[in-house]
């Protein structure tokens, strides 16, 4: 069971769900939400990272639009609300809130000082921007939307990033995927994995496109990547 903390950010305070590992000090991971807010799926991911030995934190990045969003992907009404929230969300402000979260974690007595990020869907885009605009030590992007339009930021990469791309992703069509792969060719800090036949959110447990085997594969790759670049407790 996690706890809730408050993080000082530009313009106010943001809540965040925190799950602590057994170790007294550990590297930290910021979990970047999908468009459904800090819901059960995101909290479960945060808890799972803590069980793997990370200090894990999922900030309420929609707080400037509507604080405390906690919805699912199970009804049309919730989908409509999720897209409305996404359209009202300012990614630039969100990345600044992520940077504040990274700084807050580095000052936590339970953190070794190493902080990474892992994001899904909208959070996948934010993971890419975290890699290019913050000093996070590593970032993982799951089926990030809109990254093809943000490839110019690759010149600002200072730390490694891993991207998981679903080959049949309806929100990231083949031309966008090709642009990402081509744009990151020769970029030594970027690792791209593609999952044949998988659709968007293949790692969202309980979702329509969930695929257990490839979710596990992506998860194992992500954990190995984070442990390599963040260390362990």
C-alpha atoms as one frame of an Amber mdcrd trajectory, in Angstrom:
protein
   0.000   0.000   0.000   1.462   3.338  -1.021   1.299   6.785   0.458   0.523
  10.237  -0.907   2.992  13.107  -0.780   2.820  16.739  -1.900   5.433  18.136
  -4.274   6.105  21.857  -4.623   5.898  22.867  -8.283   5.649  26.101 -10.204
   2.246  27.566  -9.359   1.303  25.352  -6.452   1.465  21.823  -5.069   0.973
  18.521  -6.835   0.059  15.257  -5.152   1.902  12.042  -5.960   1.398   8.382
  -5.137   4.518   6.840  -3.591   5.489   3.194  -3.101   8.645   2.502  -1.126
  10.876  -0.563  -1.471  12.122  -2.751   1.346  15.604  -1.219   1.187  16.312
   1.917   3.205  17.845   3.612   0.144  17.174   2.842  -3.503  17.191   4.427
  -6.947  13.922   6.121  -7.856  11.549   5.918 -10.825   8.895   8.469 -11.763
   5.840   6.750 -13.267   4.186   8.937 -15.919   0.474   8.388 -16.264  -1.761
   7.533 -19.169  -4.722   9.788 -19.972  -6.804   8.134 -17.226  -4.973   9.808
 -14.349  -3.308   8.193 -11.353  -5.659   5.230 -11.441  -5.411   1.635 -10.275
  -3.295   0.650 -13.297  -0.725   3.355 -12.567  -0.712   2.626  -8.845  -0.180
  -1.075  -9.546   2.785  -0.251 -11.800   4.202   1.989  -9.081   3.763  -0.764
  -6.478   5.382  -3.306  -8.810   8.448  -1.093  -9.291   8.763  -0.773  -5.519
   8.616  -4.556  -5.253  11.501  -4.656  -7.728  13.564  -2.447  -5.429  12.856
   1.089  -6.672  11.486   4.097  -4.836   8.527   4.672  -7.175   6.426   7.818
  -7.497   3.438   8.561  -9.742   2.697  12.319  -9.809  -0.767  13.704 -10.567
   0.258  15.432 -13.794  -3.316  16.480 -14.630  -3.525  18.561 -11.434  -3.523
  21.869 -13.352  -6.581  20.710 -15.349  -8.375  18.608 -12.730  -6.661  17.217
  -9.630  -7.253  13.671  -8.504  -8.343  12.127 -11.815  -8.843   8.380 -11.338
 -10.817   6.787 -14.179 -10.590   3.628 -16.292 -10.602   2.650 -19.956 -13.795
   0.622 -19.564 -16.571   3.015 -20.637 -17.194   5.468 -23.467 -17.891   8.231
 -20.951 -14.477   7.729 -19.338 -12.735   7.709 -22.720 -14.386  11.004 -23.632
 -13.280  12.537 -20.347  -9.750  11.170 -20.795  -9.382  12.720 -24.252 -10.775
  16.032 -22.983  -8.205  16.020 -20.187  -5.407  15.207 -22.618  -6.450  18.032
 -24.941  -6.475  20.506 -22.042  -3.118  19.319 -20.722   0.027  21.400 -21.320
   2.960  19.010 -21.914   5.503  21.778 -21.355   4.130  22.498 -17.897   3.899
  18.765 -17.291   7.603  18.281 -18.009   8.434  21.056 -15.545   6.347  19.228
 -12.951   8.258  16.035 -13.754  11.563  17.880 -13.310  10.341  19.087  -9.914
   9.459  15.490  -9.034  12.934  14.311 -10.037  14.498  17.002  -7.841  12.197
  16.121  -4.943  13.172  12.457  -5.192  16.880  13.213  -5.265  16.466  15.009
  -1.929  14.528  12.103  -0.380  16.547  10.250   2.292  15.315   6.995   0.755
  16.824   7.784  -2.674  20.374   6.975  -3.776  20.354  10.082  -5.962  19.683
   8.220  -9.205  16.246   8.917 -10.725  14.657   7.559 -13.900  11.214   7.685
 -15.484   8.831   5.309 -17.217   5.726   6.522 -19.055   2.790   5.068 -20.951
   0.755   6.546 -23.855   0.678  10.298 -23.073   3.198   9.425 -20.385   5.293
   7.769 -23.100   5.556  11.105 -24.872   6.376  12.749 -21.548   9.084  10.129
 -20.924  10.703  11.174 -24.197  10.506  14.830 -23.165  11.842  13.907 -19.734
  14.852  12.399 -21.486  15.436  15.520 -23.596  14.438  18.318 -21.202  15.352
  17.156 -17.690  18.377  15.684 -15.940  16.706  12.336 -15.229  19.298   9.560
 -15.432  17.254   7.314 -17.760  13.774   7.139 -19.266  11.505   4.460 -20.738
   8.655   5.254 -23.137   5.829   2.807 -23.787   3.890   3.493 -27.019   4.445
   7.228 -26.694   2.149   9.330 -28.859   3.435  12.238 -30.945   7.139  11.488
 -30.563   7.604  11.624 -34.341   6.969  15.376 -34.132   9.478  15.819 -31.320
  12.511  14.079 -32.814  14.391  17.365 -33.138  14.801  17.195 -29.383  17.101
  14.177 -29.732  20.032  16.598 -29.973  19.400  17.378 -26.285  19.679  13.776
 -25.114  22.267  13.482 -22.363  21.133  10.240 -20.755  19.749   6.977 -22.209
  16.174   6.420 -23.306  14.327   3.239 -24.328  11.236   3.277 -26.555   8.708
   0.447 -26.832   6.677   0.702 -30.069   3.555  -1.349 -30.838   3.655  -2.266
 -34.532  -0.148  -2.147 -34.934  -0.609   0.988 -32.801  -3.638   2.919 -34.032
  -2.358   6.104 -32.377   1.179   5.785 -33.768   0.694   4.715 -37.399   3.413
   3.107 -39.548   4.733   6.415 -41.023   5.196   7.793 -37.496   6.959   4.605
 -36.408   9.253   4.746 -39.435  10.074   8.384 -38.698  10.994   7.504 -35.110
  13.235   4.619 -36.116  14.904   6.649 -38.871  15.244   9.737 -36.703  16.970
   7.802 -33.930  19.256   5.731 -36.138  22.798   6.377 -35.042  21.706   7.960
 -31.744  23.714   5.920 -29.222  21.584   6.972 -26.252  18.326   5.694 -27.784
  17.173   2.074 -27.866  14.013   1.196 -29.824  12.061  -2.061 -29.507   9.126
  -2.901 -31.793   6.471  -5.478 -30.929   4.993  -7.130 -34.065   1.221  -7.407
 -34.123   0.732  -5.484 -30.904  -1.642  -2.538 -30.602  -1.536   0.536 -28.379
  -1.434  -0.158 -24.623  -0.427  -3.796 -25.003   1.078  -3.564 -21.504  -2.065
  -2.138 -19.825  -3.267  -4.984 -17.659  -6.997  -5.472 -18.172  -7.064  -3.343
 -21.323  -8.544  -4.397 -24.651  -5.122  -4.846 -26.277  -3.262  -6.345 -23.331
  -0.810  -9.046 -24.389   0.732 -10.869 -21.450   3.830 -12.252 -23.195   4.902
  -8.999 -24.830   4.010  -6.981 -21.733   6.349  -9.277 -19.790   9.050  -8.958
 -22.462   8.845  -5.162 -22.452   8.806  -5.177 -18.673  11.941  -7.315 -18.421
  13.736  -5.089 -20.917  12.690  -1.993 -18.998  13.820  -3.373 -15.634  17.197
  -4.411 -17.012  17.615  -0.976 -18.603  16.685   0.872 -15.406  18.964  -1.283
 -13.268  21.842  -0.751 -15.675  21.518   3.040 -15.615  20.161   3.684 -12.124
  21.833   0.912 -10.148  20.182  -1.005  -7.344  19.496  -0.633  -3.656
